[in-house]
Amino acid sequence: MKAPGRLELERFPVPDPAPGAALLEMSYSGICGTDKHTFRGETLQYAGTPHERQIEYPLICGHENVGTIAAIGGSEPLLDSEGARLKPGDRVVPAANLACGTCWYCSSGQAYYLCERLDDYGNSLNAKAPPHLFGGWAEYLYILPGTPLFRVPDELPDEIAVLTEPMAVTHGFELARRLYNGSFGESVAVIGVGPLGMCHLIKAKLLGCGKLIAIDRLPSRIEMAGRFGATLGLNAAELEEDELLARVREHTGGRGPDIVLDCSGVPETFVTSLRMARVGGTVVESGAFVDMGPVAINPNADICTKNVNVLGVGGETAESYRPAMELLVRNMDRLPLDQLVTHRMALEDAQSALEIAQSDGAMKVVLSGSIAPAA
């Protein structure tokens, strides 16, 4: 990605990994909502944290990755998340982020994406300097020393394993249930059922939610949410906010949902989420990773007098990858997980893939790690 709206194909030398590093031959890399923001030039990430940054071009996007280890640098063993030795030919999902391990946030057990010196594949790690290959939209991904690596079970195909990172972001839903709603969330609304929202919806379904509401502006997404257990689908493009809220309350006994999961990436839906949650309910905001500007809320009416809990999620945790992968393995026969990836496209078609990913009829769009040979 050379600039907003501009993708080009470029060849870089295949590097030899330094000691502790590795080279991953890519199978698939997903298109995330963050990549869509970057494509549109919306590049302020982690606003208000010690590692707030403007993403710089050129960069190779792609942080939802799965591939096969092609080479390992140095003589020391490369270990997976369970401490087992990895070798060339092993399939892994690499973590999207690389934490320093020594700052206050790292040493005090905070989520690894709060690290003061965080690096992100496909985001802060750009293509300006060698070895260049720091994003998954390529034939190879250069894995820096210290990156958590998660071995892919043999029974998990690549097109489902590529969903591990967005599924790991759903840890906020589980935290909300434990902290604020006890052990059960009977009614859940998901605003924005793109890939991240669908992962949240799937998590809610698997954890026993009874009333499950899917809200989006694209009919194909609402229809797919029904295949994964949504009991009500609402098209936000066809309803004014008051009507939307009324329909949701009607479906939840007049109260509103126990938990509202805002995954739209549009700041205005945070206000809607606060108004939608029942008295004493919880809003999990996990779609506002990129700074899109402020919205106006009334702290009294929207939060305090309703006793609404708000939980912000800035990404996945390192500890949530393995459970996410195991969840996918256990439920391949229960849910049509293979339908979540709707488009598999070549690297040469990355710009078209980004446009398709923002259109009706698409859920998760992934790029394959292959390219036509040079003429």
C-alpha positions in Angstrom: 0.0 0.0 0.0 1.9 3.1 -1.3 -0.7 5.7 -0.2 -4.4 5.9 0.6 -6.4 4.1 -2.1 -3.2 2.9 -3.9 -1.9 -0.6 -3.9 0.9 -1.9 -6.1 2.7 -5.2 -6.6 6.4 -5.1 -5.7 9.1 -7.7 -5.3 11.5 -7.8 -2.5 14.4 -10.2 -1.9 13.6 -13.3 0.2 15.5 -12.7 3.4 17.5 -15.1 5.5 16.0 -14.9 9.0 18.3 -13.6 11.7 18.8 -15.6 14.9 15.5 -16.0 16.7 13.6 -14.9 13.7 11.7 -17.0 11.2 10.3 -16.8 7.7 6.6 -17.8 7.2 5.4 -19.0 3.8 1.9 -17.5 3.7 -1.3 -19.5 3.2 -3.9 -16.8 3.8 -4.1 -13.3 5.2 -7.4 -11.7 6.1 -8.6 -8.3 5.2 -9.5 -6.6 8.5 -11.5 -3.5 9.2 -8.3 -1.8 10.2 -6.9 -2.5 6.7 -9.9 -0.8 5.2 -9.3 2.3 7.4 -5.7 2.4 6.2 -6.8 2.1 2.6 -9.0 5.1 3.1 -6.2 7.1 4.8 -7.7 6.8 8.3 -4.4 6.0 10.1 -4.4 7.2 13.7 -4.2 4.1 15.9 -4.1 3.5 19.6 -5.1 7.1 20.3 -4.6 8.2 23.9 -2.1 5.4 24.7 1.7 5.5 25.1 2.1 4.0 21.6 -0.4 6.3 19.7 0.9 6.5 16.1 0.1 7.5 12.6 0.6 4.5 10.3 3.1 5.3 7.6 3.2 4.3 4.0 4.4 2.2 2.2 3.4 -0.9 4.1 2.4 -4.5 3.5 -0.9 -4.9 5.3 -2.1 -8.1 6.8 -2.1 -9.2 10.5 -4.7 -12.0 10.4 -2.2 -14.6 9.2 -1.7 -18.3 8.8 1.2 -20.0 7.1 3.9 -22.6 7.1 7.4 -22.1 8.6 9.9 -22.0 5.8 13.1 -21.1 7.6 14.3 -20.5 11.1 17.3 -18.3 11.9 20.2 -19.3 14.2 20.8 -22.4 16.1 18.5 -21.9 19.1 15.1 -23.7 19.0 12.0 -21.7 17.9 9.2 -22.5 20.3 5.4 -22.3 20.0 3.1 -20.9 22.6 3.1 -24.2 24.5 6.9 -24.4 24.6 7.2 -27.1 21.9 9.9 -26.9 19.3 8.8 -25.7 15.9 10.4 -26.8 12.6 10.1 -25.9 8.9 6.9 -27.3 7.6 4.8 -26.6 10.7 1.7 -24.5 10.3 1.3 -21.6 12.7 -0.8 -18.5 13.3 1.6 -15.7 14.4 0.4 -13.1 16.9 -0.6 -9.8 15.3 1.5 -7.8 17.8 5.0 -7.9 19.3 5.4 -6.5 22.8 8.6 -5.4 24.4 8.1 -7.5 27.5 9.8 -5.0 29.8 7.6 -1.8 30.1 5.2 -1.3 33.0 2.3 -2.7 31.0 4.1 -5.8 30.0 5.6 -6.5 33.4 2.4 -5.9 35.3 0.3 -8.4 33.3 -1.7 -6.0 31.2 -3.0 -6.9 27.7 0.0 -7.1 25.5 -1.4 -4.6 23.0 -1.0 -1.9 25.8 2.8 -2.3 25.6 4.5 1.2 25.4 6.8 0.0 22.6 4.4 -2.2 20.7 5.0 -3.2 17.1 2.2 -4.5 14.8 2.5 -6.6 11.8 0.8 -5.0 8.8 0.5 -1.7 10.7 3.4 0.0 12.5 5.9 -2.4 10.9 6.1 -1.0 7.4 8.0 -1.8 4.3 10.4 1.2 4.2 13.5 -0.8 5.2 14.8 -4.4 4.9 13.6 -7.1 5.3 10.4 -5.2 4.2 8.1 -8.3 4.6 6.2 -7.4 7.8 2.7 -7.9 6.6 0.7 -11.0 5.5 -0.3 -9.7 2.0 2.8 -11.3 0.6 4.3 -14.6 -0.3 6.4 -14.6 2.8 6.1 -12.9 6.3 9.2 -12.1 8.3 8.7 -13.1 11.9 10.7 -11.1 14.4 12.2 -12.7 17.5 9.8 -12.9 20.4 6.6 -13.0 18.3 4.1 -15.5 19.9 3.5 -18.4 17.5 0.5 -20.7 17.8 0.6 -24.1 16.2 -2.4 -24.9 14.0 -4.0 -28.3 14.8 -3.9 -30.8 11.9 -7.7 -30.9 11.7 -8.1 -27.1 11.3 -7.9 -26.0 7.6 -6.2 -22.8 6.7 -9.4 -21.1 5.6 -10.7 -21.4 9.2 -7.4 -21.0 11.0 -7.1 -17.5 9.4 -10.1 -16.5 11.6 -8.1 -17.1 14.8 -7.0 -13.5 15.3 -10.5 -11.9 15.0 -12.0 -14.7 17.1 -9.3 -13.9 19.7 -10.6 -10.3 19.9 -13.9 -11.6 21.3 -12.2 -12.1 24.8 -14.0 -8.8 25.7 -17.4 -10.5 25.6 -16.3 -13.2 28.0 -14.8 -10.6 30.3 -18.1 -8.6 30.3 -20.1 -11.7 31.3 -17.7 -12.4 34.2 -17.4 -8.8 35.5 -20.8 -7.4 34.9 -23.5 -9.9 34.1 -22.6 -12.9 36.1 -22.1 -16.2 34.3 -24.8 -15.8 31.7 -25.8 -13.2 29.1 -29.4 -14.2 28.1 -29.8 -11.4 25.5 -27.0 -10.1 23.2 -27.1 -7.5 20.4 -24.2 -7.2 17.9 -24.0 -4.0 16.0 -22.0 -4.5 12.8 -21.9 -8.1 11.8 -18.9 -8.0 9.5 -16.2 -10.5 10.3 -15.4 -9.2 13.7 -19.1 -8.9 14.6 -19.7 -12.4 13.3 -17.0 -13.8 15.5 -18.6 -12.1 18.5 -22.0 -13.4 17.4 -20.6 -16.9 17.2 -19.1 -16.6 20.6 -22.4 -15.5 22.1 -24.2 -18.4 20.4 -21.7 -21.0 21.7 -21.9 -19.6 25.2 -25.6 -20.1 25.4 -27.2 -16.7 24.6 -31.0 -17.0 24.1 -32.0 -13.8 22.3 -29.3 -12.9 19.7 -29.8 -9.8 17.7 -27.7 -9.0 14.6 -27.7 -5.4 13.3 -26.0 -4.2 10.1 -26.6 -2.2 6.9 -25.8 -5.0 4.5 -28.5 -7.7 3.9 -26.1 -10.5 3.2 -24.5 -10.1 6.6 -27.8 -10.1 8.3 -28.8 -13.3 6.4 -25.5 -15.0 7.3 -26.0 -14.0 11.0 -29.3 -16.0 10.9 -27.4 -19.1 9.8 -25.2 -18.8 12.9 -28.1 -18.5 15.3 -29.3 -14.8 15.3 -32.9 -14.7 16.5 -33.5 -11.3 15.0 -31.9 -9.4 12.2 -32.3 -5.7 11.7 -31.2 -3.5 8.8 -29.9 -0.2 10.2 -30.1 1.4 6.8 -33.9 1.0 6.8 -34.7 2.0 10.4 -34.4 5.3 12.3 -32.6 4.9 15.6 -35.8 5.1 17.7 -37.4 2.4 15.6 -34.3 0.3 15.8 -34.2 0.6 19.6 -37.9 -0.2 19.8 -37.5 -3.4 17.8 -34.6 -4.5 20.0 -36.5 -3.8 23.2 -39.6 -5.7 21.9 -37.4 -8.7 21.2 -35.9 -8.6 24.7 -39.0 -8.3 26.9 -39.1 -4.5 26.8 -35.8 -4.2 28.7 -33.0 -4.1 26.0 -30.1 -6.6 25.7 -27.9 -7.7 28.7 -24.9 -7.1 26.5 -24.4 -4.9 23.4 -21.3 -5.7 21.3 -20.4 -2.7 19.1 -18.2 -3.9 16.2 -19.2 -1.5 13.5 -16.1 0.7 13.4 -18.4 3.7 13.2 -18.2 5.9 16.2 -21.9 6.9 16.1 -23.0 3.4 16.9 -21.4 3.7 20.3 -24.1 6.2 21.3 -26.7 3.8 20.0 -25.2 0.9 22.0 -25.4 2.9 25.2 -29.1 3.7 24.6 -29.8 0.1 23.5 -28.4 -1.7 26.6 -30.8 -2.5 29.3 -30.6 -0.8 32.7 -27.6 -2.4 34.4 -26.5 -3.8 31.1 -23.0 -3.8 29.4 -21.6 -2.3 26.3 -18.5 -3.8 24.8 -16.8 -1.4 22.4 -14.4 -3.4 20.2 -14.8 -1.7 16.8 -13.3 1.7 17.4 -9.6 0.7 17.0 -8.9 3.6 14.5 -9.6 7.1 15.7 -12.6 8.3 13.7 -13.4 11.3 15.9 -15.6 12.0 18.9 -19.3 11.6 19.4 -21.7 13.3 21.8 -23.1 11.3 24.8 -25.0 12.3 27.9 -23.1 10.7 30.8 -26.2 11.1 33.0 -28.9 9.7 30.7 -26.7 7.3 28.7 -24.5 5.8 31.4 -25.0 6.8 35.1 -28.8 6.7 35.7 -29.0 3.5 33.6 -26.0 2.0 35.5 -24.5 0.9 32.2 -21.1 -0.7 32.2 -18.7 0.1 29.4 -15.8 -2.1 28.4 -13.3 -1.0 25.8 -11.3 -3.6 23.8 -8.3 -2.5 21.9 -7.4 -5.9 20.4 -6.8 -9.5 21.1 -4.7 -10.8 24.0 -1.8 -13.2 23.6 -3.7 -15.6 25.9 -6.8 -15.6 23.8 -5.3 -17.1 20.6 -5.1 -20.7 21.7 -8.6 -20.8 23.2 -9.9 -19.2 20.0 -8.3 -21.8 17.9 -9.6 -24.6 20.1 -13.1 -23.1 19.9 -12.9 -23.2 16.1 -11.7 -26.8 16.1 -14.5 -28.0 18.5 -17.3 -26.4 16.5 -16.4 -27.0 12.9 -19.2 -29.7 12.8 -21.7 -27.6 14.7 -21.6 -24.3 12.8 -20.9 -23.6 9.1 -17.5 -21.9 9.9 -16.3 -22.7 6.4 -18.8 -20.2 5.0 -17.3 -17.2 6.8 -14.5 -16.9 4.2 -16.5 -15.8 1.2 -13.7 -14.7 -1.1 -10.2 -16.1 -1.6 -8.2 -13.8 -3.9 -4.7 -13.6 -5.3 -2.2 -10.9 -4.3 -2.4 -9.3 -7.7 -6.1 -8.6 -7.0 -5.6 -7.0 -3.6 -7.2 -3.7 -4.5 -10.3 -5.4 -5.9 -10.3 -7.6 -2.7 -10.4 -4.5 -0.5 -13.3 -3.1 -2.5 -15.2 -6.4 -2.4 -14.6 -6.6 1.4 -16.7 -3.5 1.8 -19.6 -4.6 -0.3 -22.8 -6.6 0.2 -22.2 -10.3 -0.4 -18.8 -10.4 1.3 -17.9 -11.6 4.8 -14.3 -12.4 5.3 -12.1 -11.8 2.3 -8.6 -13.3 2.4 -5.6 -13.0 0.1 -3.7 -16.2 -0.7 0.1 -16.2 -0.3 0.7 -17.1 -4.0 1.5 -15.0 -7.0 2.1 -15.6 -10.7 5.8 -16.1 -11.5 7.7 -13.2 -13.0 7.8 -13.1 -16.8 
